[in-house]
């Protein structure tokens, strides 16, 4: 089973165990930490952030209560040797298959990121968006997807279909 599908299923399975964290109360730094500890018992606060691992992917979640913002970041690769085609592909994915999570470039790295106002964020939304952010890292170089729905209207479905067509052509003589 591909790891990004496993991550999505795991997020759905763990959600019922976090029922006590879901409420209409504003999300706080403490609630975020409780949710992240349920996802990874080894999650560790680090300054304004929390470091954890999901599906062997390191994740940094930064909580800024004064600005009412939350940011999740996953390092994917160095940008030093990214081609124009690589950069174009992540921008295409940002349009139609990355959805709530996005690819971003900063500090010489390609990142999977998720940004959201902190206080209105709900538990299930946080878990889903973290899963989508991790999926961007897991599917980089292949499907370039957050694992959720495809928005459509972009280039990704045709590019993904092109791969299938090429594979079918290679297998015609078998």
N, C-alpha and C positions, 0 to 999 in steps of 0.2 A: 504494500500500500504506500503510495507516495507520501513523503513526510508532510507536505502541506495539507493533504486531505486528513492525515492523522491529527495535525494541529487543530484543524477546524472541528473535528469530531471530539477531540479532548476538551476543547473550550466549551462545547455544548454539554458534555458529560459533567464537567466540573461546575457548571452554572448552578444546578440545584443545590449543591453543597454550600454555595455562597448566598443563599436566599436571605439570610439575616443582614447582609450588606446592602441589598437592594432596597431603596426607599426613595421617597420624594424629598428627603433632606438633601441639602447641598453636599456635593462631594467635597471632602477635606483631604489634607495630606495624610492624616491618620487612617481614613477609610481606604485611600489608595494603597497604603502600605499593607493593611489587612488583606485586601484583595490580592495584591501581588504575592504576599506570603502564602496564600492559599494556592496560587498557581505554581510557586517555587518556594518551598520552605527554606531554601538557602538564600533567598533574596536578601540583599544587604543595603541598608541606607548608606549613602555616600554624599555628604554635603546636602544640597537641595534635591539630589537624585536618589534613585534606588536602582541598584544593579541586580539583574536576575538573568536566568537562562530558560528559554523555552525551546524545545526541540533542538537542543545543542546550539542554539543561536543566542549570543550575548545581547542583552537588551538593556538600555538605560532609559529610565523614566524620570523626567525632571518635573517637579511640581513647584509652581510659583504662586502661592496663595495671594500675594500682593497684587499681582497682575491677573489673577484668576485664570491661569493657563496651565495646561499639562502638555508635555511633549514627550513622545516615545521615539527612540532612535536605535536603529540597528546598523552597525557598520557592515557594508557589503564588500567593497573592494577599493583599491587605490584608483584614482582617476588618471594617474600618470600615463598609462598606456591604453586608455579608452579611445576607441576610434570614433569618428563622427557617426558611423552607423550605430555603434553602441549607445552613444548619447541620444541619437534620434529615436532609437528603440525604447529607451526608458521614458522619453517624452511622449511617445505614442501610447505607451502603457498608462501614463498618468492621465491620458484622455479617456481611455475606455476600459481598462482592466485593473487598474490599481485601486480605484474607488476611494474609500476614506483614507487609506494609507497612500503615501506618495514617495516616489524616488526624489532625492535631492542631492545636490553637490555642495560640499563645504569642507574646508580644511584639507583639500587634496584627496577627499574620499567620496565615494558614492554611498548614500545612506538610504535606508527605508525609514520613513518618518510618519508620525501621526501627531497632529496638533488639535487641541480642543479647549474651549473654555472649561475651567475646572468645576465650578459650582453646579452647572446643569448636567454634568456628566453622570450617567447612570452606570451601575455595576456591569450589566450585560453589554452595554455599549463599549465600556472600557475593555472588557475581555475580548469582544469581537474585534475591536480596532487593534488591540495588541496582536491577536492572531493574524489579522490582515498584514500588519507590519512585518511580522516574522515570515509570513508567506512570500512577501516581496523578496526577501533575502533568499528563501529556499527555491524560488522559481526564477531567480535572476539567471539569464542566459538560456532559458527554455521558454516557459509560458509567460513570464513577466506579469504575474497576476497576484492579486491579494487573496484569491481563493473564494471571494464572494461572487456576485453577479458581474457580468460584463455589461457596461453601459450601452455599448453598441454605437454604431455610426463612426467608429474609428478604424484604424488600420489593423489592429491586432487579430480579429477573426480571420481576415484574408491571409495574414502572415502565418497564423497557426495552421490554416487549411493548406497553405503552400507546403509546409513541412509534411503533412499527411500525404499530399499528392506526390511529393518527391519520394517518400518511403514506399508508397504504392507502386510507383514506377520502378523502383529498384527491385521490388518483389515480384514483378510480372513474370519473370522467367523461371520462377521457382515452381 
